[in-house]
Amino acid sequence: MEDRNYVNYVDERELQASLAFPALMRKVYLWMTLALVITAITAYGVATSPAAIQFILGNRIVFFGLIIAEFALVFAVGGMINRLSITTATLLFTLYSVVNGATLSIILLAYTQESVTQVFFITAGTFAAMSAVGYLTKRDLSSVGRILFMALIGLIIATVVNIFWKNSGFMAILNYLGVLIFVGLTAYDTQKIKNMLLTAEDGGEVGQKMALLGALTLYLDFINLFLYLLRILGKARD
C-alpha cells in the first residue's frame, strides 16, 4: 500500500513539475562532474609536485588543517545553504573540491596510476547504474535510506575502532561493507534529490541551491565509493 501511494505521489508530482525540473536535475550532475574534475586535477597537481607533497605531508598541522577545513566546508554548504547566496555556496563547493583533491593526492602516491584509473572507471559505471536505479524506480527508498544511514554510522565507528585494533581482516570486511552502503546510498540520494527538485517552483536561486546541495551529496557518494573500491581493487606501489 505504501509503495502504491508513493507511486501515485511521484506520478502526480511529475505531472505538476515545472519546466525547471529537467534543467535543475542536469545541474546536479553538471556541478558534481565539475567538482570531480577539479578534485582530480588538484590531486594530480599536488601528487606530482614534491614541494606540495612536502608541504602537506611534512607538516601535520597543514594536513590536519586541511581535513578540518573539509568538514567545515561541507557543514557550511550543507548546513547553512539557506543563508548563503548561490554564488557563495558555489564558491565554497569549489573550494571544498580543491581541498579534497589536495588530501586525496596521497592515494596517487600509494597506488599505481593504472589501478587508480581502472577503479575510477569502475566507480563511474557503478555510480551511473545505481543513480539511474534511484531516478527511475517507482519504489520508495526512504526505509532503505534509513537503514543505510544507520549502517554508515556503524561503519564509521568500526573504522575508528580498527585504527587502534589494526586488524587487516576486519578492515577488509569494512571495505566491502562500505561499497555496499555507498552503492545503496547513491540510489537513495538520487531519488531524494529528484523528489526534492520536483517541488521546485522554478529555476531561481532556491531551486539552484537545491541542485547544488544535491550535487554535493552525490559527489560525496562517488568519492566514498571510489575510495572503498580502491582499497579492495587498487594495486599498491612497490
N, C-alpha and C positions, 0 to 999 in steps of 0.2 A: 504493500500500500504506500509506504513512504517513497519507494523508488518511482511509483506511478505518479504521485503528487509532485515529485521533483521533476520528472519529465514534463509534466503539464506546465510547471512553473517556468522551466527553461524555454519551452516552446513559446510560451506567452511573452517572455522577456525578449526572445529573438525577434518576434513579430513587432514588438514595440521599440526595439533598439533603434537608436538614432543612426544616421548615416556616419556619425563619428566613430562608431564601434570598430569597423574594419581598419580605419586609419590608426586608431589608438592601439589595436592589437598588433599591427605592423610595427608601431613604435616600440612596443615592448621588446620584440625580437631584434629590432634595429639597435636600440640602446644596449641591449645585452651583448650583441655581437661586437659592437664598437668597444664596449668595456673589456671584452675578452681579447680583442686585438691590442688594445692599449696595454693590458696586463702582459700579454705575450711579448710585445716589443720591449717593454720595460724590463721584464725578466731576462730576455736575451741580452739587452744592452748592459745590464748590471753584471750578468754572468761572464760576459766577455771583456769586462773591464777590471783588471787586477786592482786598480785603485779603489773602485767602487766596492768590490768584494772585501778588500781590506778595511774599508771604512765601516761597512755594515757588520761583517763577521769579526773584525778585530776589536770591536768596541761593543761590549754588552749593553751599555746604556743606549747606544744607537739602535741596536737590534730590538731590544725590548721596547724602546720608544716607538719603533715602527709598528710593533704588534699592538701596543696600547692605542696608537693613532688609528689603526684599522678598526678596533672596537668602537672608538669614539666616533669615527666617520659613519659606520653602519648605524649606530644609535642616532646620530644626527639626521641622517637621511630617512631611516625607518621610523624613528620615534617622534621627530619634530617636523616632518614634511609639511604638515598643515600650516605651520608657522613660517615656512620658508617660501621664497619665491621660486618659480620653476627654474629660473636661471641659477640661483644659488644652489638649489638641490642638484641640478645637473653638474655644476662645477664640483660639488662635494663628491658626487658619484664618480666623476672622472678622477678626482684626486685619490679616492679610495682605490680605483683600478690601478693607478700608478704605484701607490704604497704597497698594495697586494702583490704587484709584479715584482717589486724590489725584494720582498720577503720570499716570494716563490722562486727567485733566482737560484736559491740553494738547490732546488731539485735538478736544475740543469747541470749542477756540479756533481750531484750524487748519482744520476742516472745517465745512460748513454743517450745521445741525441736521437738515435734511431728508435729506441724504445719509448722515449717521450713523445715522439711524433706518432708512432703507432697507437699508443694509448690515447692520445688526443683524438685521433680519428675514431677509435672505438667508442670513446666517450661521446663524441659528437653524434655518432649514429644511434647510440643507446638513448641519449638525451632527446634527439629528434623523434624517435619512435615513441617514447613514453610521454613526451609533450603532446604528440598527436593523439595518443590514447586519452589523455586528460581533456583535450579540447573536444574530441568527438564523442566520447562516451556519454550515454544518457543516464548512467548510474551515478547516484550521489556519493561522492568520495569523502564526505565530511567525517564519517565514522572511521574510515581508513586513515585519514589525516590525523585524527586524534591519537590513534594507536601508534602511528609513525612518530608523532611528536614525543610521546612518552618513551618510545624506543630510542629516540635520538638523545633524550636526557640520560637514559641509562647507558648509552654508548659513550657519552661524554664522561660520565662518572667512572665507568670501567676503564676508559683510556687514561684518565688521571691516575687511577689506582695502579695501572700497569706501568706507569712511569717509574714508580718506586719498586714494583714487583719485578719488572723486566723479564716477563715470560714471553718468549717469542711465539710459542704455540698459541697462547691466549691472544696475542696481538694479531696473529693470522686470522683467528676466528672473528675478531673485532673488525678487521678489514673487510671480510666477506659480508658481515652484518651491515657495515657502513654502506657498501654498494647496494644492498637490498633496500636499505632505508632511503637512500637518496634517489634510487630508481623510482620508488613509490612516491616520494615527495615531489618529484618532477611532475608526475601525472596529477597529483593532488593540487599542487600550487598552480599548475596551468589551468585547471578547472576553476579554482578560486579566483584567479586573475580574470578569466573570461567572464565569470558571473559578476565580478566587481565592475568590469568595464561595460557590461550590458546595462548597468544602472546609470552610466554617464549620460548626461543630457546633451552634451555637445563636446567638441574638441578643444574647449577652452582650458584655462590653467588648471582647474580642478581635475578634469579628465587626463591632462598630461601628467599631473602629479601621480594619479593612479597608475598610469602606464609606466612611469619612472620607477615607482615602488615595485611594480610587477617585474620590471627588468632587473632590479637589484635582487629580488627573490630568486628568479631563475638563474641569474649569474652565480649566486652563492650555491645553488643546487648543482650547477655544472662544475664549478671549481671543486667542490667537495667530492662529487662523483669521480672526477678526474684523479684527485689525489688518492682516493681509496683504490681505484683500479690500478694506478701506477704502483702502489705498494704491493699489489698482487702480481701484476704482469710486467712491471718495469725491470729492466736489467741494469744492475748497479755497475758503475765504472770500476775498473780494476784498480 
